Amino acid sequence: MRVEGNIQKIASDLLAHYDVHARRLPWRAPPGANAADPYRVWLSEVMLQQTTVAAVGPYFAKFTQRWPDVAALAAEQDAEVMAAWAGLGYYARARNLLACARAVANDHGGVFPDTEEGLRALPGVGAYTAAAVAAIAFGRRAVVVDANVERVVARLFAIATPLPAARPEIRAATDAITPDARAGDFAQAMMDLGATICTARNPACGICPLREDCAAFRTADPAAFPVKAAKKAKPHRLGHGWWIERPDGHVWLVRRPDKGMLGGMRALPSSDWNDAPDATPPLAAPWRRVAEPVAHVFTHFSLALTVHHAHVGPDVTPPGEGEWWPVADIGKAGLPTLFARAAEAAMKERMDDARL
């Protein structure tokens, strides 16, 4: 393979490009500078999983202003962190974030381990996050492969094996081109290259610092890599949610079980999500159905949530644990996107009913 003879050139060319064109991000140290703050690197890497830089920016600013270090985050109540995370998605990350922060604060004196092995021992820290923090925050040589790096390397080596079966081959190729020095800068340079030049569609090969050594560029169809296996259709599920409102302008919210979808988040009472078209409401009331279900797509399935709304008397308490929340402050409840949209649909319908 031609690329194998240019291992050192690939790293040096990419780092030279990064020194000039590195993105300025709030969690990142400038190229060639001392290692970044491990807390900020770890927090950003957790937030960036399955999420874009643009979406993470405001959340990162909010978190670091409110919890400037791992000790402050570890001391916070679960509900506060979950509410602050609302809208960022993949809520298991928020639960893992708290568990990891508390382990660092309680078991490591507030100091992150500085090796991949030590980082992997922390709750919720997987292979990618451990490698990224070790390289970027501590300067350790580590093989860092996120979705952007995966795409760059699959093209650089023209790896024809379809994903996900190609991942061991991609990791081995990434290992081959990762330098001993400036491993953190190299990892971030690869991420930047995938995010800004070697993009999923219409890669800008004309300005790519690695095009001379890119096997996919020589095929004249670099966008054909990485090769992806045919997608399976996602199953579709049905669910029901209930907006229960008192005359004093409060709505009943519950907290979802810690384990499972949207675990630990405030939400409207809802049914199981399955194939059943109907479900039993949590209490007898003059229910009205919102005309259109709320559609939402999760990683492994899509959901149509039918929303029902009703007013109840001032002395009614729905079954189970929950809290009456001011409707006027529903935006401060930290509802995940699905239930925020369900609340919006219920409030719109109730306002339309009031006009009749």
Residue pairs with C-beta under 8 A, 6 or more apart in sequence:
1 157
1 215
2 213
2 215
3 10
3 156
3 157
3 213
3 214
3 215
4 176
6 213
7 176
7 177
8 179
9 213
10 156
10 177
10 210
10 213
11 177
11 178
11 179
11 186
13 209
13 210
13 213
14 186
14 189
14 190
14 193
14 209
14 210
15 31
15 179
15 182
15 185
15 186
15 189
16 209
17 189
17 193
17 209
18 31
18 185
18 186
18 188
18 189
18 192
19 31
19 32
21 192
21 196
22 28
22 30
22 31
22 188
22 189
22 192
23 53
23 192
23 195
23 196
25 44
25 53
26 40
26 44
26 57
26 60
26 61
26 64
27 36
27 37
27 40
27 41
27 43
27 44
27 60
28 36
28 44
28 136
28 188
29 35
29 36
31 185
32 182
32 185
35 136
35 137
35 138
35 139
35 184
36 136
36 137
36 184
37 137
38 112
38 114
38 133
38 137
38 138
39 69
39 70
39 112
40 64
41 132
41 133
41 136
41 137
42 70
42 100
42 112
42 125
42 129
42 133
42 137
43 60
43 63
43 64
43 97
44 56
44 60
45 128
45 129
45 132
45 133
46 93
46 96
46 97
46 100
46 124
46 129
47 56
47 59
47 60
47 63
47 88
47 93
48 56
48 146
49 90
49 93
49 129
50 89
50 90
50 299
51 88
51 89
51 90
53 195
55 88
56 88
59 84
59 85
59 87
59 88
62 84
63 73
63 84
66 72
66 84
67 73
67 76
69 110
70 101
70 104
70 105
70 110
70 112
71 105
71 110
73 81
73 97
73 98
73 101
74 98
74 101
74 102
74 104
74 105
74 106
75 105
76 98
78 95
78 98
78 264
79 255
79 264
79 266
79 334
81 94
81 97
81 98
82 91
82 94
82 95
82 264
82 265
82 266
82 334
83 266
83 332
83 333
83 334
84 334
85 91
85 93
85 94
85 97
85 334
86 265
86 334
86 335
86 336
86 337
86 340
87 336
87 337
87 340
88 94
89 336
89 337
90 299
91 261
91 262
91 263
91 264
91 265
91 336
92 263
93 124
94 264
95 124
95 258
95 263
95 264
96 123
96 124
96 125
97 124
99 123
99 124
100 122
100 123
100 124
100 125
103 122
103 123
104 110
104 111
104 112
104 122
112 119
112 133
112 137
113 119
113 121
113 122
114 134
114 137
114 138
114 140
115 134
115 138
115 140
116 130
116 131
116 134
116 140
116 142
119 125
119 129
119 130
119 133
119 134
120 126
120 127
120 130
125 133
128 144
128 145
128 146
130 142
131 142
131 143
131 144
131 145
131 187
132 142
132 144
132 146
132 187
134 140
134 142
135 141
135 142
135 144
135 183
135 184
135 186
135 187
136 144
136 184
136 187
136 188
137 184
138 184
139 182
139 183
139 184
140 183
141 178
141 179
141 180
141 183
142 178
142 183
142 187
143 171
143 174
143 175
143 178
144 174
144 178
144 183
144 187
144 190
144 191
145 153
145 167
145 170
145 171
145 174
146 191
146 194
147 194
148 190
148 191
148 192
148 193
148 194
148 195
148 198
149 174
149 187
149 190
149 191
149 194
150 163
150 167
150 170
150 194
150 226
151 194
151 198
151 200
151 225
151 226
152 190
152 193
152 194
152 198
152 210
153 159
153 170
153 173
153 174
153 177
153 190
154 163
154 166
154 170
154 216
154 225
154 226
154 227
155 198
155 203
155 214
155 215
155 216
155 217
155 222
155 225
155 226
156 173
156 177
156 210
156 213
156 214
156 215
156 216
157 170
157 173
157 215
158 215
158 216
158 218
158 219
158 225
159 166
159 169
159 170
159 173
159 225
159 226
159 227
160 225
160 227
161 169
161 227
162 226
162 227
162 228
162 229
163 226
163 227
163 228
163 229
164 229
165 229
166 226
166 227
170 226
174 190
178 186
178 187
179 186
193 208
193 209
193 210
197 203
197 204
197 207
197 208
198 204
198 208
198 222
200 223
201 223
202 223
203 222
203 223
205 211
205 214
205 217
205 222
208 214
208 217
211 217
214 222
216 222
216 224
216 225
234 297
234 300
234 301
234 302
235 300
235 301
235 302
236 301
236 302
236 303
236 304
237 273
237 274
237 275
237 301
237 302
237 303
237 304
238 273
238 274
238 275
238 276
238 277
238 303
238 304
238 306
239 270
239 271
239 272
239 273
239 274
239 279
239 303
239 304
239 305
239 306
240 270
240 271
240 278
240 279
240 281
240 305
240 306
240 307
240 308
241 267
241 268
241 269
241 270
241 271
241 294
241 305
241 306
241 307
241 308
241 339
241 342
242 268
242 269
242 270
242 281
242 282
242 287
242 307
242 308
242 309
242 310
243 251
243 268
243 307
243 308
243 309
243 310
243 342
243 343
243 346
243 347
243 350
244 251
244 252
244 269
244 282
244 283
244 285
244 309
244 310
244 312
244 316
244 318
245 251
245 252
245 309
245 310
245 311
245 312
245 327
245 350
246 311
246 312
246 313
246 314
246 316
246 324
247 311
247 313
247 314
248 314
249 326
249 327
249 328
250 324
250 325
250 326
250 327
251 268
251 324
251 325
251 327
251 330
251 343
252 268
252 269
252 318
252 322
252 323
252 324
252 325
253 266
253 267
253 268
253 322
253 323
253 324
253 325
253 333
253 335
254 266
254 267
254 268
254 269
254 320
254 321
254 322
255 264
255 265
255 266
255 267
255 321
255 322
256 262
256 263
256 264
256 265
256 266
256 267
257 263
257 264
258 264
261 273
261 298
262 336
262 338
262 339
265 334
265 335
265 336
265 339
266 325
266 333
266 334
266 335
266 339
267 335
267 336
267 339
268 307
268 335
268 339
268 342
268 343
268 346
269 282
269 318
269 320
269 322
270 305
270 339
271 279
271 280
272 279
273 301
273 303
281 287
281 308
282 318
282 319
282 320
283 312
283 316
283 318
283 319
285 310
285 311
285 312
286 310
286 311
287 308
287 309
287 310
288 308
288 309
288 310
288 349
288 353
289 306
289 307
289 308
290 306
290 307
290 308
290 309
290 345
290 346
290 349
291 349
292 345
293 304
293 305
293 306
293 307
294 304
294 305
294 307
294 338
294 341
294 342
294 345
295 302
295 303
295 304
295 305
296 302
296 303
296 305
296 337
296 338
296 341
297 303
303 338
305 338
305 342
307 342
307 345
307 346
307 349
309 346
309 349
309 350
312 318
325 333
327 347
330 343
330 347
335 343
